[in-house]
Each structure stands twice: as C-alpha cells, then as structure tokens.
Amino acid sequence: MKKTTIYLMALCMIVFSACTNQQKENNGPLPVADFEKEYPEKDLLVSEHADVEYVRLETTDEVLLDGIASLYLSVTDRFIVTNNMKEGRIFVFNRQGKHLHNFMRKGQSGEEFVFANRVRVDDKAEEIFVLDTRNKVLVYTLDGKFKRVLDIPKGMKADDLWNYDDEWLLSYDSYNLDRGDLPCAEQPFFLLSKKDGSVKRIEVNAKDRIGPRIYFEQNGQKAVMSVSFNYIYKNGDEFVLSELGNDTVFMLKQGKVSPLLVRTPGSKAKEVRSMMSAPLKLGDYIGVAEAPKKLELENTKFATKDVFLNLKTGEGCILGLKDDVNFVEPTGIRHSNERVEAPKNHILWMPDTDRLFQWKEEGKLKGKLAEMLEGMSEDDNPILIIYKFH
C-alpha cells in the first residue's frame, strides 16, 4: 500500500468538560471519574461482546490509500468515505468495499478546499461535506461535483464536523482559544445548517476555557505543540460533548442536553489546569481521559490518565479491549473513534496491510481475517474491521 509520510506536530490525546454538582433526571448522583483513584484493570473480549464484519477496500492504480486514511473514516449503512490528507483526494466506496468514486478538489478557487480537516458523508442526501482550513464547509456530490459552500460566520472558528441529522452538522467553535486575553464564546458547541450555513448554539456553557496548545522553549527557540483533543464523540444519535477545562461531560441527543458524568479533582484544583474528554461510548459505558496542560519535554509526552465508567452503576475500571476473534492470543486494539464517524456502538479498525501480513507471518492471526489475506499483496488497500457491540 502506498504511504504518505506526514510529520505531525501534534500528539493524539483525549479531553473532557464542564460543572460538578449537577444531577441526573432521576435525581441520582452523576458518575464520577476520580483521576486520583486506582481502578482495577478489566479486559473486554470481542468474542463475548461484539460481532465482527470485514470489508476489503478495492485497490486499483488510482485508488491507493495513504498510511493515515484509517483515522478519518466516515462509515454509514451505504458508504465508506475517507481521504488522503496530504494529496487531498477523497475516496468513496460502497458498504461492501467496491470503489465508486474518487476526486481531488484541492486548490484555491471558491469551489475547492485548501486542506480537508474533516470529510463527512450524508447517506440520505448523497452529499459530501469537507471542512476546509479556510473556515468554510464545501459541499460536493459523491463523484466530486461542487454544490455549495457554507461559510462559517465571522467571529467563529469551526474545529470539528459531524453529521447531526438530515438538516444539521455539529461543530465546535475554537475562535480565540489559547489566544491570551482575547474573548472566547461561552457556548462553544454549535449546529451548522447543511443548506445555508446558518448557526444555532448548543446550550452547554463554558467559562475560562482552555485549549489544546502548549507553548514552550526548546534549545532557545519558542515552539508550540497542539494536542489533538476530541471535543465531540459521536455514537449513532448520541453526541458526547467535552469542553477541555470544564468538569462535566454532556450528552446531546434528539435536541436535548443532559450531564453524563463529572470528574474530580476539578480542572482548577491543581497547580496546572487539566484537560479532559470522552473518547469512547458504548451503550452504558464511557471512557474518559485527563491530562495536565503541560508538556513533559524530556520525553515529549503528556501525562495522561484514563478510566472507563459504567454510567448506570458509577463503577470504574481501566479497560483493555482484546480481540480474540482475529488473533491467536487476545490482542489489544485501538478503541477510540475520535475522528471516525460510524453507526451506534461500532468501533472501526483499519490496520495497514503490511502489518497484517507481518502478523500472519508471525503466526498471530487466525480465522477469516487471516484467510482474507490470501490473494492479497502488501501494497493493497487495507481491510476495514468493524466491531458491532451488542
């Protein structure tokens, strides 16, 4: 598989948000993520909790995905869409992996995008929405014909993009975030009309906001590193909203906002403000992670902690998602869909083809996944593995 090497100045991590004294609708206490507590470790076996589907993405001379296309998937009941970010080419497959269209509309004209931060597909309308770094959303047909542009209003900056429903996209306003004393909106989450670009703010309030940028000096030079935070996590019709410096995570569902959980200690209770987010939700379970807004220069890492909570019982654990269906020995897999749009209670995983061949040679793979590699080469597009949790 042809790969594009991309040097990222960001480290992927997850964050979280809001207030600590709210209650559920049934007046019971909200689950608490205590990041100073030691939680037990727990493995979740795929064989016991999920069905597995495999989609081999068609390969042709012009349909070759780069090494990070797996991070930006949009999967619906009908389509699989992704893009080669550096090149700017967008690929459309059907749900069985057959290539339907690909197009490249990267450029400077009013009908093109400079850089695609997000690419989403509307299954029903058969439209593709591209969030451009020029703070606008370009709308195309599935085969790349330009339809319209949605300009983000002045004084706002769209930092994410998700399908909310047939009429609206959901985004996050990062305007003036990490810009010193400049004012930020106190309601950062907003809906963007798919038709005309009109905006509706979501009633999740956030004061004293902090953003993902870390400023530091190294070898006498000023530098900045941006942690790749996840403000919004989509699980079907559920949207988990995380504002980095707040202490409550919220749920947006069918137009209603409600608190999901709180954290302790709070963001302001520490010497260095901490950031928090929810990178995963499966049924009644939710994963949350926290990190101080401080870079450990000696190893260029962020000191992260995470916990997986049962939203009904409040019980927590450190979760390891283990695939014992495709691997001889249960093997941990990436279990966060920070940028991926998928159906409810689904997790997507698309390991590079050459890595699959390596695992097979080492005798680690079994079952259908191992069988599917027969007749493939290491240069082929990857196999999309879809875990559908019960």
Rosetta blueprint (number, residue, H / E / L):
1 M L
2 K L
3 K L
4 T L
5 T L
6 I L
7 Y L
8 L L
9 M L
10 A E
11 L E
12 C E
13 M L
14 I L
15 V L
16 F L
17 S L
18 A E
19 C L
20 T L
21 N L
22 Q L
23 Q E
24 K L
25 E L
26 N L
27 N L
28 G L
29 P E
30 L L
31 P L
32 V E
33 A E
34 D E
35 F L
36 E L
37 K L
38 E L
39 Y L
40 P L
41 E E
42 K E
43 D E
44 L E
45 L E
46 V H
47 S H
48 E H
49 H H
50 A E
51 D E
52 V E
53 E E
54 Y E
55 V E
56 R E
57 L L
58 E L
59 T L
60 T E
61 D L
62 E L
63 V E
64 L L
65 L L
66 D L
67 G L
68 I L
69 A H
70 S H
71 L H
72 Y H
73 L L
74 S E
75 V E
76 T L
77 D L
78 R L
79 F E
80 I E
81 V E
82 T E
83 N E
84 N E
85 M L
86 K L
87 E L
88 G L
89 R E
90 I E
91 F E
92 V E
93 F E
94 N E
95 R L
96 Q L
97 G L
98 K L
99 H E
100 L E
101 H E
102 N E
103 F E
104 M E
105 R L
106 K E
107 G L
108 Q L
109 S L
110 G L
111 E L
112 E L
113 F E
114 V L
115 F L
116 A E
117 N E
118 R E
119 V E
120 R E
121 V E
122 D E
123 D L
124 K L
125 A L
126 E L
127 E E
128 I E
129 F E
130 V E
131 L E
132 D E
133 T L
134 R L
135 N L
136 K E
137 V E
138 L E
139 V E
140 Y E
141 T E
142 L L
143 D L
144 G L
145 K L
146 F E
147 K E
148 R E
149 V E
150 L E
151 D E
152 I L
153 P L
154 K L
155 G L
156 M L
157 K L
158 A E
159 D L
160 D L
161 L L
162 W E
163 N E
164 Y L
165 D L
166 D L
167 E L
168 W E
169 L E
170 L E
171 S E
172 Y E
173 D E
174 S L
175 Y L
176 N L
177 L L
178 D L
179 R L
180 G L
181 D L
182 L L
183 P L
184 C L
185 A L
186 E L
187 Q L
188 P L
189 F E
190 F E
191 L E
192 L E
193 S E
194 K L
195 K L
196 D L
197 G L
198 S L
199 V E
200 K E
201 R E
202 I L
203 E L
204 V L
205 N L
206 A L
207 K L
208 D L
209 R L
210 I L
211 G L
212 P L
213 R E
214 I E
215 Y E
216 F E
217 E E
218 Q E
219 N L
220 G L
221 Q E
222 K E
223 A E
224 V E
225 M E
226 S E
227 V E
228 S E
229 F L
230 N L
231 Y L
232 I E
233 Y E
234 K E
235 N E
236 G L
237 D L
238 E E
239 F E
240 V E
241 L E
242 S L
243 E L
244 L L
245 G L
246 N L
247 D E
248 T E
249 V E
250 F E
251 M E
252 L E
253 K E
254 Q L
255 G L
256 K E
257 V E
258 S E
259 P E
260 L E
261 L E
262 V E
263 R E
264 T E
265 P L
266 G L
267 S H
268 K H
269 A H
270 K L
271 E L
272 V L
273 R L
274 S E
275 M E
276 M E
277 S E
278 A E
279 P E
280 L E
281 K E
282 L E
283 G L
284 D L
285 Y E
286 I E
287 G E
288 V E
289 A E
290 E E
291 A E
292 P E
293 K L
294 K L
295 L L
296 E E
297 L L
298 E L
299 N L
300 T L
301 K E
302 F L
303 A L
304 T L
305 K E
306 D E
307 V E
308 F E
309 L E
310 N E
311 L L
312 K L
313 T L
314 G L
315 E L
316 G E
317 C E
318 I E
319 L E
320 G E
321 L E
322 K E
323 D E
324 D L
325 V L
326 N L
327 F E
328 V L
329 E L
330 P L
331 T E
332 G E
333 I L
334 R L
335 H L
336 S L
337 N L
338 E L
339 R L
340 V L
341 E E
342 A L
343 P L
344 K L
345 N L
346 H E
347 I E
348 L E
349 W E
350 M L
351 P L
352 D L
353 T H
354 D H
355 R H
356 L H
357 F H
358 Q H
359 W H
360 K H
361 E H
362 E L
363 G L
364 K L
365 L E
366 K L
367 G H
368 K H
369 L H
370 A H
371 E H
372 M H
373 L L
374 E L
375 G L
376 M L
377 S L
378 E L
379 D L
380 D L
381 N L
382 P L
383 I E
384 L E
385 I E
386 I E
387 Y E
388 K E
389 F E
390 H L
